[in-house]
Amino acid sequence: MRVDLKGIHAAHVTLADGTKKIYWYAWRGGPRLRGEPGTPDFTASYNEAVALRAPTPEGKLQFLIDKFQASGEFTTLRPRTRVDYIKQIKLIEPEFGDFPIKALAARETRGVFLDWRDKLALKSPRQADYALTVLGRILSVAKDRGRITVNPCERGGRLYNGTRVDFVWTLDDEKKFLMSAPAHLHLPLLLALWTGQRQGDLLRLTWSAYDGRHIRLRQSKSVRVKARRPVYVTIPVGAPLKAALDEATKIKQGLVILLSSEGRPWTPDGFRASWGKACKRAKIAEVTFNDLRGTAVTRLALVGCSEAEIATITGHSIRDVRSILDAHYLHRDQALAESAIRKLELGYAQRLIEAGTGTESTK
């Protein structure tokens, strides 16, 4: 006899070795179930979970949390983002699950939430900001749907102000990595340095995106919900990267360009773990793979590329490129200072010559 178990959530996971596995939960964010669907153990564990789950009072914040997790605003998020949200929700529920919805409009409620954020910040300011952001998003959806009239988490500000202005890969870092890292990690380094793209987009890059001269890449974070078409960038391939790609085509084993040592597509966690070990072996401690994106922007700027030229490669808007160069990525490299002084010297010398000859500068 078939039994219909309502609300079961299936989580499809790719393990570090490439094996695909399905974990079953009584509901989204609920307890994990034993056994496989259709087995007595599976049904029993489901019934146990349901029996322990008390109905959510509509007057409590837990009601809004549950509604949020059933909303399109949550279900249409990328799988990795949903997982990150659920981690934060698990911090929110024990602290505020029974918080009265009516109290959200009270003047002191905002202070309560900010005090909670401050307490989390003692361990990690960045994660504390994220937790408050998720709580604010839950309340924002509730407000949009008319369930509440006030969102006390709006414009909560941030405690974490860390930037990675000075965290760029030097040529020495690059050399040390290539000398000590496994061969299958060389191509990820070159791709990041010569395209300025994010880790996730590079791990998904297929051979069909490379035509021998250009890489045509879809940027996941550039895709907007209302966009009619996905957003792509077309990047000319520099000589060092082209040589590495052409060599890799001789031994390619599948559709995806970047593969693990076992010849399988990387999982994000698997790649981060392997990259971290390679950096440790190379004694590179200050920079991460994500810093390669900023390094690419910095190197383009140092050789005199305009903001528009950089934008065509990275896929940013001109405004974003200017912001990145000004506040986030552009390493205050000594080469910039040297270049500036050389230009000043040349200009000063030219003015002295013009003054000595009595000519008037037209510059």
Secondary structure, 3 states (H helix, E strand, C coil): CCCCCCCCEEEEEECCCCCEEEEEECCCCCCECCCCCCCHHHHHHHHHHHHHCCCCCCCEHHHHHHHHHCCHHHHCCCHHHHHHHHHHHHHHHHHHCCCEHHHHHCCCHHHHHHHHHHHHHCCCHHHHHHHHHHHHHHHHHHHHCCCCCCCCCCCCCCCCCCCCCCCCCCHHHHHHHHHHCCHHHHHHHHHHHHHCCCHHHHHCCEHHHECCCEEEEECHHHCCCCCCCCCEEEEECCHHHHHHHHHHHCCCCCCECCECCCCCECCHHHHHHHHHHHHHHCCCCCCCCCHHHHHHHHHHHHCCCCHHHHHHHHCCCHHHHHHHHHHHCCCCCHHHHHHHHHHHHHHHHHHHHHHHHCCCCCC
